Amino acid sequence: MNDYELEEKKFFEDVSFQRLDVLIWGPGDPEENDDDAEAKKAYEKRCLMRATLREKYPRARVRFSEEIKKRNPEMSQLDQETFDAKFADLVIILDIGRGADLELDHFTKFSWFRTKVYLFVPQKYLDAPGLADEVYKLIPEKQRKGYSPEEYERCDVAKVRTLDIMEIVAGLKGLSY
């Protein structure tokens, strides 16, 4: 390894210990009494994303919005999530459920949101023209990540691609210090 590669490696090791606030939006907990195996599997994928990021970035706060205590009992869930997203360094959306679709549709109206969101969605939806595609196009192309059914099954999104995104965000934040 040459000096440049060593210096770069050290930089990315160092930034993995900085403080970052990360939200992961996606399928909610289907509850233990729910018999929907797909819903359980989708929630497990979201939990795996969180666990993977927490392991590699131990000082980062990687959370789901539903884990954040509401600051004001009069505030709606949508208002609360607006504040959660505003103060996060990164918002990752695993868009495989109706709730994530609604959040994405609502929050893309904010330019600040579009700069910090990364979207994981089945590739077939990114390839299909229509209303959903118009919403997806509001997010910069490099932040829209399609995946295949095979990648989903292997957990590539959770174990590899989420880490790649976090490395970019952590690295860029590290450069600003």
VENRAMO-V360292 format. One record per residue. PSI is psi as a letter, one per 20 degrees, with the letter a starting at -180 (none if undefined). OMEGA is omega as a letter, one per 40 degrees, with the letter a starting at -180 (none if undefined). D_FIRST is the distance of its C-alpha to the first C-alpha in Angstrom with 2 decimals. Layout:
psi:omega:d_first
PSI:OMEGA:D_FIRST
PSI:OMEGA:D_FIRST
This chain:
psi:omega:d_first
p:a:0.00
r:a:3.80
g:i:6.78
g:a:8.12
h:i:5.98
g:i:6.44
g:i:9.91
g:i:10.67
g:i:9.94
g:i:12.15
g:a:14.65
h:i:15.26
g:a:15.63
g:a:18.10
i:i:20.06
i:i:20.65
j:i:23.03
r:i:25.11
p:i:28.61
q:i:29.22
o:a:32.44
p:i:32.15
q:i:35.09
o:i:35.15
q:i:38.31
b:a:39.56
p:i:41.93
r:i:43.89
o:a:44.83
j:a:47.53
q:a:49.11
h:a:49.64
j:i:52.98
p:a:51.70
j:a:51.74
o:a:49.47
h:i:46.55
h:i:44.64
g:i:45.03
g:a:43.74
g:a:40.75
g:i:39.94
h:i:40.21
h:i:37.99
g:i:35.25
g:i:35.61
h:i:35.49
h:i:32.33
g:a:30.67
g:a:31.77
g:i:30.67
g:a:27.16
h:i:26.69
h:a:28.29
g:a:26.02
h:a:22.73
m:a:24.32
h:i:26.66
i:i:28.13
q:i:28.96
o:a:32.54
o:a:32.45
r:i:36.04
q:i:38.69
h:a:41.42
i:i:43.99
i:a:42.41
p:a:43.02
p:i:46.40
p:a:48.68
h:a:49.47
o:a:52.85
i:i:55.16
i:a:56.64
p:i:53.32
r:i:52.79
h:i:49.74
g:i:48.70
g:i:49.09
g:i:47.10
h:i:44.23
g:i:44.37
g:i:43.72
g:a:41.06
h:a:39.17
h:a:39.77
i:i:38.11
q:i:35.15
h:a:31.73
p:i:31.38
p:i:33.96
p:i:32.96
p:i:35.85
n:a:36.13
n:i:39.04
k:i:40.91
r:a:44.07
h:a:46.94
g:i:46.06
h:i:42.62
g:a:44.35
g:i:46.83
g:a:44.29
g:i:42.25
g:a:45.45
g:a:46.60
i:i:43.46
i:i:42.33
i:i:45.18
p:a:43.17
h:i:40.70
h:i:38.70
g:a:38.36
h:a:37.07
i:a:34.09
j:a:32.91
q:i:33.85
p:a:31.77
p:i:33.98
p:a:33.41
q:i:36.31
p:a:37.18
h:a:36.23
h:i:39.85
h:i:40.97
h:a:38.55
i:a:39.84
p:i:43.51
q:i:45.47
a:a:47.78
g:i:48.23
g:i:45.14
h:i:43.02
h:i:44.55
g:i:43.41
h:a:39.88
i:i:39.70
i:i:40.25
p:i:36.69
q:a:33.94
h:a:32.77
i:a:29.10
j:i:30.52
o:a:32.66
o:i:30.96
q:i:32.94
q:a:32.48
r:i:34.18
h:i:36.37
g:i:33.85
h:i:31.03
g:a:33.58
h:a:34.52
i:a:30.96
k:i:30.38
h:a:27.44
g:a:28.80
g:a:28.84
h:a:25.73
g:a:23.22
h:i:24.67
h:i:26.04
h:i:22.70
g:i:21.23
g:a:24.14
h:i:23.88
g:i:20.26
g:a:21.54
g:i:24.57
g:i:22.88
g:i:20.26
h:i:23.12
h:i:25.22
h:i:22.54
h:a:22.38
i:i:26.14
none:none:26.12
